Amino acid sequence: MATPDSRLSLLFDVHRVAYLTDELVERSLDDQELTGTEFALYSYLKIQGPRTISEVAAGMAASVATASKLLGRVEERGHLMRKDNPADGRSTLVDLNDAGRAAHTAARPGFRTALTTVQNDLGAAIDDIRWALARLDHALTTALDQPAGPEPGSRPSQRTLTYEGDPLSADEEVEARHYLDWLRWQRDGYV
């Protein structure tokens, strides 16, 4: 395991983690027709539903030109549908069609295996890491002078569930959290 070198910048550390994340997701999708970026797009559309190209670009932290090119590849593959935006007659909404949803579903098991491996290593620190990533996202979008979501509030407190049985060990608590994440994943198909 590499130890961060304090002589290197925070942005170097973030770049390294982003590269490793891309590599892990790409490997998890090796036998699928989707790339990691495409899987992220399919996941975004599956969860968010029909969106304008500008909304897709903002959600994916990409330029409109990059989002358009990516959506064009998805459309060429036959996985995308477009329809008029009822809220604005000048724009269109894009969404996955049935074939796109099926491709996403087929790619999920490999992704889920990779995600579970990472979650098992992180244990109970996941909530703190997601909070830190939200703060980092806010700082990066601010530095890029892009619209940012709401600034993350204070560090999250540990979520609790009411449980009437014997106290859980630390390992059992981690396993219970993973099971709850799995339940959410089954329901929402999150990425």
Secondary structure per residue as TSV (DSSP state, phi and psi in degrees):
chain	resnum	aa	ss	phi	psi
A	1	M	-	360.0	132.7
A	2	A	-	-79.2	136.3
A	3	T	-	-97.6	131.0
A	4	P	-	-55.7	137.2
A	5	D	-	-95.6	114.2
A	6	S	T	-63.3	-13.2
A	7	R	T	-78.1	-18.4
A	8	L	S	-92.7	155.7
A	9	S	-	-78.2	162.5
A	10	L	H	-57.3	-40.2
A	11	L	H	-65.1	-31.0
A	12	F	H	-63.9	-45.4
A	13	D	H	-59.6	-43.2
A	14	V	H	-64.7	-42.0
A	15	H	H	-60.0	-44.2
A	16	R	H	-61.2	-46.1
A	17	V	H	-64.2	-40.1
A	18	A	H	-62.4	-42.9
A	19	Y	H	-62.5	-46.9
A	20	L	H	-62.8	-38.7
A	21	T	H	-62.6	-47.3
A	22	D	H	-58.0	-44.1
A	23	E	H	-63.5	-43.9
A	24	L	H	-64.0	-44.8
A	25	V	H	-64.7	-43.6
A	26	E	H	-59.4	-44.0
A	27	R	H	-64.3	-36.9
A	28	S	H	-67.7	-19.1
A	29	L	T	-108.0	13.6
A	30	D	T	-48.8	-41.9
A	31	D	T	-95.8	15.0
A	32	Q	S	-109.3	164.9
A	33	E	S	-83.5	-6.9
A	34	L	-	-98.3	142.0
A	35	T	-	-82.9	171.8
A	36	G	H	-60.8	-42.0
A	37	T	H	-65.2	-41.0
A	38	E	H	-65.7	-41.0
A	39	F	H	-60.4	-41.3
A	40	A	H	-61.7	-44.1
A	41	L	H	-62.5	-47.1
A	42	Y	H	-60.0	-42.5
A	43	S	H	-62.8	-43.6
A	44	Y	H	-59.4	-49.0
A	45	L	H	-66.8	-37.0
A	46	K	H	-62.4	-41.2
A	47	I	H	-80.9	-42.3
A	48	Q	H	-84.6	-24.2
A	49	G	-	80.7	-168.5
A	50	P	S	-55.9	134.1
A	51	R	B	-140.9	156.6
A	52	T	-	-75.0	163.9
A	53	I	H	-62.2	-37.7
A	54	S	H	-63.5	-39.6
A	55	E	H	-67.5	-39.1
A	56	V	H	-62.1	-46.1
A	57	A	H	-58.2	-47.7
A	58	A	H	-63.8	-43.3
A	59	G	H	-64.4	-32.4
A	60	M	H	-94.2	0.0
A	61	A	T	56.8	45.4
A	62	A	-	-125.3	164.2
A	63	S	-	-73.8	161.2
A	64	V	H	-62.0	-38.0
A	65	A	H	-63.2	-43.5
A	66	T	H	-65.9	-44.1
A	67	A	H	-62.1	-41.2
A	68	S	H	-62.5	-43.2
A	69	K	H	-63.0	-44.9
A	70	L	H	-63.1	-45.2
A	71	L	H	-63.7	-34.0
A	72	G	H	-62.1	-41.6
A	73	R	H	-63.6	-40.7
A	74	V	H	-65.5	-40.1
A	75	E	H	-67.0	-41.8
A	76	E	H	-59.5	-33.8
A	77	R	T	-73.7	-13.4
A	78	G	T	85.5	25.3
A	79	H	-	-110.8	7.6
A	80	L	E	-128.4	144.6
A	81	M	E	-124.1	149.0
A	82	R	E	-121.4	144.6
A	83	K	E	-147.2	157.4
A	84	D	E	-61.9	142.3
A	85	N	-	-81.1	113.9
A	86	P	T	-65.4	-22.0
A	87	A	T	-83.6	-17.1
A	88	D	-	-155.5	106.1
A	89	G	T	-64.2	-10.2
A	90	R	T	-89.9	-12.5
A	91	S	-	-121.2	167.2
A	92	T	E	-119.4	158.3
A	93	L	E	-105.4	141.7
A	94	V	E	-115.2	147.7
A	95	D	E	-158.5	161.7
A	96	L	E	-71.5	143.4
A	97	N	-	-93.8	-174.1
A	98	D	H	-60.0	-40.1
A	99	A	H	-65.9	-37.5
A	100	G	H	-66.6	-41.2
A	101	R	H	-64.6	-38.6
A	102	A	H	-65.4	-40.6
A	103	A	H	-64.0	-40.5
A	104	H	H	-63.6	-46.0
A	105	T	H	-60.8	-40.0
A	106	A	H	-65.4	-30.8
A	107	A	H	-84.4	-16.6
A	108	R	H	-63.0	-38.6
A	109	P	H	-59.8	-43.9
A	110	G	H	-63.3	-42.6
A	111	F	H	-62.9	-43.1
A	112	R	H	-61.4	-38.7
A	113	T	H	-61.8	-45.5
A	114	A	H	-63.3	-43.8
A	115	L	H	-62.5	-43.1
A	116	T	H	-63.0	-40.4
A	117	T	H	-58.6	-45.7
A	118	V	H	-66.3	-45.7
A	119	Q	H	-61.9	-39.4
A	120	N	H	-62.2	-37.6
A	121	D	H	-71.9	-35.0
A	122	L	H	-78.5	-31.5
A	123	G	G	62.8	-137.6
A	124	A	G	-73.4	-4.3
A	125	A	G	-77.7	-3.3
A	126	I	H	-57.3	-45.6
A	127	D	H	-60.0	-42.5
A	128	D	H	-65.2	-38.8
A	129	I	H	-67.6	-43.1
A	130	R	H	-62.9	-37.5
A	131	W	H	-64.2	-45.3
A	132	A	H	-63.2	-38.7
A	133	L	H	-65.4	-38.0
A	134	A	H	-63.7	-39.6
A	135	R	H	-65.3	-41.9
A	136	L	H	-64.2	-43.8
A	137	D	H	-56.4	-46.8
A	138	H	H	-61.1	-44.9
A	139	A	H	-64.5	-41.1
A	140	L	H	-68.2	-44.4
A	141	T	H	-66.2	-33.9
A	142	T	H	-64.9	-44.6
A	143	A	H	-63.6	-31.6
A	144	L	T	-85.4	-0.4
A	145	D	T	57.2	41.6
A	146	Q	-	-108.6	156.1
A	147	P	-	-61.2	131.1
A	148	A	-	-111.8	155.8
A	149	G	-	-70.5	-177.5
A	150	P	-	-63.3	143.8
A	151	E	-	-65.4	134.4
A	152	P	-	-59.0	142.1
A	153	G	-	-77.4	-154.0
A	154	S	S	-68.4	162.7
A	155	R	-	-54.2	135.7
A	156	P	-	-66.7	143.5
A	157	S	-	-82.0	157.7
A	158	Q	-	-62.1	131.7
A	159	R	-	-74.5	146.5
A	160	T	-	-127.2	152.0
A	161	L	-	-121.2	150.5
A	162	T	-	-80.4	127.8
A	163	Y	-	-140.3	124.9
A	164	E	-	-90.3	-10.0
A	165	G	S	-83.5	-169.3
A	166	D	S	-61.8	150.9
A	167	P	-	-56.8	144.3
A	168	L	-	-86.6	147.7
A	169	S	-	-73.0	168.4
A	170	A	H	-59.3	-42.2
A	171	D	H	-64.7	-40.4
A	172	E	H	-66.0	-37.2
A	173	E	H	-64.6	-41.8
A	174	V	H	-61.6	-44.5
A	175	E	H	-61.8	-40.3
A	176	A	H	-64.2	-41.1
A	177	R	H	-62.6	-40.8
A	178	H	H	-64.6	-38.2
A	179	Y	H	-64.5	-42.5
A	180	L	H	-63.1	-40.5
A	181	D	H	-61.1	-40.8
A	182	W	H	-62.0	-41.9
A	183	L	H	-61.1	-43.6
A	184	R	H	-63.1	-40.3
A	185	W	H	-64.0	-41.6
A	186	Q	H	-62.5	-38.0
A	187	R	H	-75.8	-47.5
A	188	D	H	-106.0	-19.3
A	189	G	-	63.7	37.5
A	190	Y	-	-66.4	162.6
A	191	V	-	-110.9	360.0
